[in-house]
Amino acid sequence: MARINQANGMLTARQVARLLNVHINTVRRWDGKGVLKAHRIGPRGDRRFSRENIALFLAESSRLEA
């Protein structure tokens, strides 16, 4: 399943948490607050994040820190 997500540019909440070095619940909370944009898939509503949105988030957060 991870290969499919990597192929279409989508990341799981766990992958985003590892990438951003935060807890997975932080990623979920940021989705709920609109800080990150998640796409819900499947009957459970699993979150998927586009690589482009994560890159934009990182660029903006680094710009705010400077």
C-alpha positions in Angstrom: 0.0 0.0 0.0 2.9 2.4 0.7 4.1 2.0 -2.8 0.7 3.0 -4.2 0.7 6.2 -2.1 4.2 7.1 -3.2 3.4 6.6 -6.8 0.4 9.0 -6.8 2.1 11.5 -4.5 0.0 11.0 -1.5 1.3 10.5 2.1 -0.4 8.9 5.1 -0.8 10.8 8.4 2.0 8.6 9.8 4.4 9.4 6.9 3.6 13.2 7.3 4.3 12.9 11.1 7.7 11.3 10.5 8.5 13.9 7.8 7.6 16.8 10.0 9.0 15.2 13.2 5.7 15.6 15.1 3.3 13.1 16.7 0.6 11.6 14.4 -2.1 13.2 16.6 -0.6 16.6 15.8 -1.0 15.9 12.1 -4.6 14.9 12.7 -5.2 18.0 14.8 -3.7 20.2 12.2 -6.0 18.6 9.6 -9.0 19.3 11.9 -7.9 23.0 12.3 -7.2 23.4 8.6 -3.5 23.9 9.0 -2.9 20.9 6.7 -5.3 19.8 4.0 -6.2 16.1 4.0 -8.2 14.0 1.5 -10.4 11.4 3.1 -10.5 8.0 1.4 -12.2 4.7 2.0 -15.0 3.8 4.3 -13.0 4.6 7.4 -12.1 8.0 6.2 -8.3 7.5 6.3 -6.4 10.7 5.7 -4.0 11.2 2.8 -1.9 14.3 2.2 -0.6 15.5 -1.1 3.2 15.9 -1.3 2.6 19.4 -2.8 0.6 20.6 0.2 3.2 19.3 2.6 5.9 21.1 0.6 3.9 24.3 0.7 3.4 23.9 4.4 7.2 23.5 4.9 8.0 26.4 2.7 5.6 28.7 4.5 6.6 27.6 8.0 10.3 28.2 7.1 9.4 31.6 5.7 7.6 32.5 9.0 10.6 31.4 11.1 13.0 33.6 9.2 
